[in-house]
Amino acid sequence: MLTAVVDTCGDYEVIEAFSGFEALRLLPRNHVDLILTDINMPDINGLELISYLRANPNYKDIPVFIISTEGSAKDIEKGKQLGADEYIVKPFSPESLQKLIAHYLNKTP
């Protein structure tokens, strides 16, 4: 579903990783303008992924959105403290995600 939402935002190439480890493996091989992650992923979870991204000078400035069913105030606070730019709780409206993507990539929705 996320790929379909991003595809409607413009001419973006979507690179999918099915685990946190795969995301870390793909990052050096691709130019990335925005990262969408869930908290619950195999191997390396989304919070660990964000910690790595924010500690790495090559990735620290890339906007990161957490999109998760984990929506407690504590989860949201933790994600933001680790460096997530946005925390989106599932279910969400595709339009709200499209507006956030447009905002962070400096394009009008």
Backbone as a printed PyTorch tensor [residue, N CA C, xyz], in Angstrom:
tensor([[[  0.8160,  -1.1910,   0.0000],
         [  0.0000,   0.0000,   0.0000],
         [  0.8640,   1.2610,   0.0000]],

        [[  1.9630,   1.2370,   0.7590],
         [  2.8250,   2.4230,   0.8070],
         [  3.4000,   2.7550,  -0.5650]],

        [[  3.7690,   1.7370,  -1.3150],
         [  4.3090,   1.9710,  -2.6560],
         [  3.2740,   2.6840,  -3.5170]],

        [[  2.0190,   2.2630,  -3.4410],
         [  0.9610,   2.8930,  -4.2320],
         [  0.7670,   4.3470,  -3.8150]],

        [[  0.8250,   4.6360,  -2.5300],
         [  0.6660,   6.0110,  -2.0460],
         [  1.8190,   6.8800,  -2.5480]],

        [[  3.0350,   6.3810,  -2.4450],
         [  4.2020,   7.1510,  -2.8920],
         [  4.1640,   7.3470,  -4.4060]],

        [[  3.7450,   6.3230,  -5.1350],
         [  3.6710,   6.4330,  -6.5940],
         [  2.7540,   7.5640,  -7.0430]],

        [[  1.7150,   7.8510,  -6.2830],
         [  0.7960,   8.9130,  -6.6720],
         [  1.3340,  10.3010,  -6.3220]],

        [[  2.4470,  10.3580,  -5.6100],
         [  3.0330,  11.6490,  -5.2060],
         [  3.8780,  12.2810,  -6.3040]],

        [[  4.2700,  11.5150,  -7.2560],
         [  5.1340,  12.0540,  -8.2970],
         [  5.9920,  10.9730,  -8.8920]],

        [[  7.0150,  11.3970,  -9.5840],
         [  7.8950,  10.4730, -10.2860],
         [  9.0350,  10.0580,  -9.3570]],

        [[  8.7270,   9.1820,  -8.4100],
         [  9.7170,   8.7110,  -7.4550],
         [  9.9860,   7.2360,  -7.6750]],

        [[ 11.2220,   6.8640,  -7.4870],
         [ 11.5730,   5.4480,  -7.4980],
         [ 11.4580,   4.9470,  -6.0650]],

        [[ 10.7280,   3.8600,  -5.8890],
         [ 10.5450,   3.2750,  -4.5650],
         [ 11.4640,   2.0710,  -4.4510]],

        [[ 12.2310,   2.0490,  -3.3910],
         [ 13.1150,   0.9180,  -3.1040],
         [ 12.5790,   0.2670,  -1.8420]],

        [[ 12.1970,  -0.9960,  -1.9570],
         [ 11.6020,  -1.6830,  -0.8160],
         [ 12.6210,  -2.5870,  -0.1330]],

        [[ 12.5920,  -2.5530,   1.1760],
         [ 13.3850,  -3.4710,   1.9880],
         [ 12.4030,  -4.1860,   2.9060]],

        [[ 12.5750,  -5.4620,   3.0560],
         [ 11.6220,  -6.2460,   3.8330],
         [ 12.1020,  -6.5250,   5.2530]],

        [[ 13.2360,  -5.9540,   5.5930],
         [ 13.7400,  -6.0540,   6.9680],
         [ 14.6700,  -4.8730,   7.2130]],

        [[ 14.9480,  -4.6140,   8.4710],
         [ 15.8830,  -3.5480,   8.8000],
         [ 17.2770,  -3.8330,   8.2620]],

        [[ 17.6930,  -5.0940,   8.3230],
         [ 19.0100,  -5.4650,   7.8150],
         [ 19.0910,  -5.2190,   6.3170]],

        [[ 18.0300,  -5.5730,   5.5970],
         [ 18.0290,  -5.3550,   4.1470],
         [ 18.0760,  -3.8530,   3.8350]],

        [[ 17.3990,  -3.0410,   4.6230],
         [ 17.4530,  -1.5900,   4.4250],
         [ 18.8880,  -1.0880,   4.5650]],

        [[ 19.5840,  -1.5520,   5.5960],
         [ 20.9840,  -1.1400,   5.7960],
         [ 21.8730,  -1.6090,   4.6510]],

        [[ 21.5680,  -2.7430,   4.0790],
         [ 22.3430,  -3.2680,   2.9600],
         [ 22.0850,  -2.4610,   1.6890]],

        [[ 20.8470,  -1.9990,   1.5010],
         [ 20.4860,  -1.2670,   0.2870],
         [ 20.8820,   0.2090,   0.3080]],

        [[ 20.9390,   0.8090,   1.4930],
         [ 21.2070,   2.2390,   1.5790],
         [ 22.4710,   2.6940,   0.8470]],

        [[ 23.6120,   2.0440,   1.0400],
         [ 24.8190,   2.5410,   0.3550],
         [ 24.7690,   2.4000,  -1.1660]],

        [[ 23.8660,   1.5870,  -1.6660],
         [ 23.7840,   1.3240,  -3.1080],
         [ 22.8130,   2.2450,  -3.8360]],

        [[ 22.0820,   3.0720,  -3.1020],
         [ 21.0200,   3.8770,  -3.6980],
         [ 21.0380,   5.2890,  -3.1280]],

        [[ 20.6320,   6.2530,  -3.9630],
         [ 20.3980,   7.6040,  -3.4640],
         [ 18.9860,   7.6210,  -2.8840]],

        [[ 18.8550,   8.0580,  -1.6420],
         [ 17.5680,   8.0320,  -0.9560],
         [ 17.2390,   9.4370,  -0.4710]],

        [[ 16.0190,   9.9010,  -0.7760],
         [ 15.5740,  11.2320,  -0.3610],
         [ 14.6430,  11.1920,   0.8420]],

        [[ 14.0470,  10.0380,   1.1090],
         [ 13.0660,   9.8920,   2.1790],
         [ 13.0090,   8.4210,   2.5700]],

        [[ 12.8630,   8.1670,   3.8690],
         [ 12.7800,   6.7830,   4.3460],
         [ 11.4910,   6.6200,   5.1380]],

        [[ 10.7300,   5.5980,   4.7850],
         [  9.5360,   5.2060,   5.5180],
         [  9.8490,   3.8800,   6.1870]],

        [[  9.6070,   3.7780,   7.4870],
         [  9.9000,   2.5390,   8.1890],
         [  8.8050,   2.2200,   9.1940]],

        [[  8.6570,   0.9630,   9.4740],
         [  7.7880,   0.5150,  10.5550],
         [  8.6800,   0.2780,  11.7620]],

        [[  8.0950,   0.1930,  12.9280],
         [  8.8770,  -0.1820,  14.1000],
         [  9.1320,  -1.6790,  14.0800]],

        [[  8.0920,  -2.4490,  13.7970],
         [  8.1750,  -3.9080,  13.8560],
         [  8.6570,  -4.4710,  12.5280]],

        [[  9.9330,  -4.8090,  12.4890],
         [ 10.5320,  -5.4210,  11.3100],
         [ 11.4470,  -6.5460,  11.7680]],

        [[ 11.6710,  -7.5230,  10.8870],
         [ 12.6130,  -8.5890,  11.2450],
         [ 14.0430,  -8.0590,  11.3740]],

        [[ 14.8480,  -8.7760,  12.0800],
         [ 16.2830,  -8.4950,  12.2460],
         [ 16.5380,  -7.2270,  13.0510]],

        [[ 16.4860,  -6.0960,  12.3830],
         [ 16.7360,  -4.8000,  13.0010],
         [ 15.4150,  -4.0410,  12.9610]],

        [[ 14.9030,  -3.6130,  14.1060],
         [ 13.6100,  -2.9210,  14.0800],
         [ 13.7760,  -1.4690,  13.6230]],

        [[ 12.6550,  -0.8120,  13.4090],
         [ 12.6770,   0.5440,  12.8880],
         [ 13.3710,   1.5430,  13.7940]],

        [[ 13.2520,   1.3450,  15.1020],
         [ 13.9210,   2.2630,  16.0300],
         [ 15.4340,   2.1100,  15.9550]],

        [[ 15.9030,   0.8740,  15.8380],
         [ 17.3450,   0.6370,  15.6730],
         [ 17.8300,   1.2100,  14.3420]],

        [[ 17.0010,   1.0820,  13.3100],
         [ 17.3530,   1.6360,  12.0050],
         [ 17.5080,   3.1510,  12.0950]],

        [[ 16.5650,   3.8120,  12.7460],
         [ 16.6430,   5.2690,  12.8910],
         [ 17.8780,   5.6700,  13.6920]],

        [[ 18.1810,   4.9540,  14.7410],
         [ 19.3790,   5.2510,  15.5340],
         [ 20.6240,   5.1850,  14.6660]],

        [[ 20.7080,   4.1720,  13.8280],
         [ 21.8470,   4.0350,  12.9170],
         [ 21.8860,   5.2120,  11.9400]],

        [[ 20.7320,   5.5310,  11.3390],
         [ 20.6800,   6.6110,  10.3500],
         [ 21.1170,   7.9470,  10.9450]],

        [[ 20.6400,   8.2500,  12.1320],
         [ 20.9490,   9.5420,  12.7440],
         [ 22.3980,   9.6250,  13.2130]],

        [[ 23.0330,   8.4910,  13.4500],
         [ 24.4360,   8.4760,  13.8740],
         [ 25.4000,   8.4690,  12.6880]],

        [[ 24.8840,   8.2430,  11.4850],
         [ 25.7250,   8.1350,  10.3000],
         [ 25.6720,   9.4410,   9.5020]],

        [[ 26.8220,  10.0900,   9.2850],
         [ 26.8150,  11.3740,   8.5750],
         [ 26.2440,  11.2900,   7.1600]],

        [[ 26.2910,  10.1280,   6.5320],
         [ 25.7520,   9.9850,   5.1770],
         [ 24.2290,  10.0040,   5.1420]],

        [[ 23.5800,   9.6890,   6.2560],
         [ 22.1210,   9.5240,   6.2690],
         [ 21.4120,  10.3990,   7.2950]],

        [[ 22.1560,  11.1270,   8.1170],
         [ 21.5560,  11.8250,   9.2550],
         [ 20.5450,  12.8910,   8.8680]],

        [[ 20.6270,  13.4310,   7.6470],
         [ 19.7230,  14.5030,   7.2370],
         [ 18.5610,  14.0280,   6.3650]],

        [[ 18.4780,  12.7330,   6.0980],
         [ 17.3740,  12.2030,   5.2960],
         [ 16.1160,  12.1540,   6.1680]],

        [[ 15.0090,  12.7250,   5.6920],
         [ 13.7740,  12.6370,   6.4720],
         [ 13.3490,  11.1710,   6.6570]],

        [[ 12.9090,  10.8590,   7.8710],
         [ 12.4720,   9.4950,   8.1930],
         [ 11.0790,   9.5700,   8.8120]],

        [[ 10.1690,   8.7810,   8.2530],
         [  8.8190,   8.6660,   8.7940],
         [  8.6690,   7.2750,   9.3780]],

        [[  8.1670,   7.1900,  10.5880],
         [  7.7430,   5.9020,  11.1450],
         [  6.2670,   5.7640,  10.8170]],

        [[  5.9010,   4.6240,  10.2720],
         [  4.5030,   4.3050,   9.9990],
         [  4.2410,   2.9820,  10.6960]],

        [[  3.4240,   3.0220,  11.7540],
         [  3.3160,   1.8540,  12.6110],
         [  1.9450,   1.7530,  13.2770]],

        [[  1.6040,   0.5490,  13.6910],
         [  0.4020,   0.3470,  14.5130],
         [  0.6980,   0.6730,  15.9700]],

        [[  1.9710,   0.7830,  16.3220],
         [  2.3800,   1.1280,  17.6850],
         [  2.1450,   2.6220,  17.8690]],

        [[  1.0120,   2.9870,  18.4800],
         [  0.6330,   4.3850,  18.5070],
         [  0.4760,   5.0050,  19.8800]],

        [[  1.0550,   4.4010,  20.8960],
         [  0.9440,   4.9980,  22.2290],
         [  1.8000,   6.2580,  22.2860]],

        [[  1.4700,   7.1150,  23.2380],
         [  2.2550,   8.3440,  23.4140],
         [  3.7200,   8.0130,  23.6630]],

        [[  3.9760,   6.9420,  24.4060],
         [  5.3490,   6.5260,  24.7070],
         [  6.0810,   6.1120,  23.4180]],

        [[  5.3940,   5.3510,  22.5450],
         [  6.0130,   4.9270,  21.2760],
         [  6.3460,   6.1290,  20.4010]],

        [[  5.3940,   7.0470,  20.3070],
         [  5.5970,   8.2380,  19.4770],
         [  6.7460,   9.0800,  20.0200]],

        [[  6.7690,   9.2710,  21.3240],
         [  7.8540,  10.0480,  21.9420],
         [  9.2080,   9.3960,  21.6830]],

        [[  9.2850,   8.0810,  21.8330],
         [ 10.5340,   7.3500,  21.6050],
         [ 11.0010,   7.5260,  20.1600]],

        [[ 10.0820,   7.3600,  19.2080],
         [ 10.4310,   7.5250,  17.8000],
         [ 10.9410,   8.9140,  17.4900]],

        [[ 10.2820,   9.9260,  18.0300],
         [ 10.7050,  11.3140,  17.8000],
         [ 12.0530,  11.6040,  18.4690]],

        [[ 12.2520,  11.0660,  19.6760],
         [ 13.5300,  11.2760,  20.3750],
         [ 14.6910,  10.6600,  19.6030]],

        [[ 14.4370,   9.5330,  18.9520],
         [ 15.4970,   8.8820,  18.1860],
         [ 15.7790,   9.5870,  16.8630]],

        [[ 14.8660,  10.4730,  16.4510],
         [ 15.1370,  11.2450,  15.2480],
         [ 14.1420,  11.0990,  14.1250]],

        [[ 13.0120,  10.4360,  14.3630],
         [ 11.9950,  10.3650,  13.3120],
         [ 11.4370,  11.7650,  13.0780]],

        [[ 11.3000,  12.1340,  11.8190],
         [ 10.7380,  13.4380,  11.4880],
         [  9.2170,  13.4250,  11.6360]],

        [[  8.6090,  12.3050,  11.3290],
         [  7.1620,  12.1470,  11.4510],
         [  6.8680,  10.7610,  12.0080]],

        [[  5.7750,  10.6620,  12.7400],
         [  5.3170,   9.3830,  13.2870],
         [  3.8510,   9.2590,  12.8980]],

        [[  3.5570,   8.3270,  12.0230],
         [  2.2110,   8.1530,  11.4770],
         [  1.6560,   6.8290,  12.0000]],

        [[  0.5020,   6.9090,  12.6350],
         [ -0.1160,   5.7220,  13.2200],
         [ -1.0920,   5.1150,  12.2040]],

        [[ -0.9590,   3.7970,  12.0070],
         [ -1.8920,   3.0670,  11.1430],
         [ -3.1890,   2.8480,  11.9010]],

        [[ -4.3190,   2.8830,  11.2420],
         [ -4.5060,   3.2650,   9.8350],
         [ -4.3830,   4.7880,   9.6800]],

        [[ -4.0310,   5.1970,   8.4870],
         [ -3.8630,   6.6180,   8.1880],
         [ -4.4780,   6.8780,   6.8280]],

        [[ -4.7190,   8.1390,   6.5410],
         [ -5.2680,   8.4640,   5.2240],
         [ -4.1080,   8.6340,   4.2420]],

        [[ -4.2350,   8.0540,   3.0650],
         [ -3.1800,   8.2160,   2.0610],
         [ -2.8990,   9.6870,   1.7510]],

        [[ -3.9410,  10.5090,   1.7780],
         [ -3.7620,  11.9280,   1.4780],
         [ -2.8470,  12.6100,   2.4970]],

        [[ -2.9810,  12.2390,   3.7730],
         [ -2.1270,  12.8640,   4.7870],
         [ -0.6640,  12.4820,   4.5670]],

        [[ -0.4010,  11.2350,   4.1930],
         [  0.9700,  10.8190,   3.9000],
         [  1.4890,  11.5310,   2.6550]],

        [[  0.6520,  11.6580,   1.6420],
         [  1.0650,  12.3490,   0.4200],
         [  1.4400,  13.8050,   0.7090]],

        [[  0.6830,  14.4660,   1.5650],
         [  0.9940,  15.8560,   1.9160],
         [  2.3150,  15.9510,   2.6610]],

        [[  2.5660,  15.0140,   3.5730],
         [  3.8390,  15.0230,   4.3010],
         [  5.0140,  14.7720,   3.3640]],

        [[  4.8580,  13.8270,   2.4570],
         [  5.9230,  13.5380,   1.4870],
         [  6.2020,  14.7810,   0.6580]],

        [[  5.1540,  15.4190,   0.1650],
         [  5.3260,  16.6320,  -0.6440],
         [  6.0320,  17.7190,   0.1560]],

        [[  5.6490,  17.8720,   1.4110],
         [  6.2740,  18.8870,   2.2670],
         [  7.7750,  18.6210,   2.4390]],

        [[  8.1280,  17.3910,   2.7560],
         [  9.5400,  17.0780,   3.0150],
         [ 10.3830,  17.0520,   1.7600]],

        [[  9.7630,  16.7910,   0.6330],
         [ 10.5150,  16.7830,  -0.6220],
         [ 10.3280,  18.0960,  -1.3850]],

        [[  9.7560,  19.0910,  -0.6910],
         [  9.5780,  20.4460,  -1.2410],
         [  8.8200,  20.4780,  -2.5490]],

        [[  7.7690,  19.6950,  -2.6170],
         [  6.9020,  19.7120,  -3.7880],
         [  5.4990,  20.0030,  -3.3050]],

        [[  4.7270,  20.6950,  -4.1080],
         [  3.3540,  20.9620,  -3.6960],
         [  2.5250,  19.7060,  -3.8500]],

        [[  1.6080,  19.4440,  -2.9000],
         [  0.7930,  18.2220,  -2.9840],
         [ -0.1850,  18.2440,  -4.1130]]])
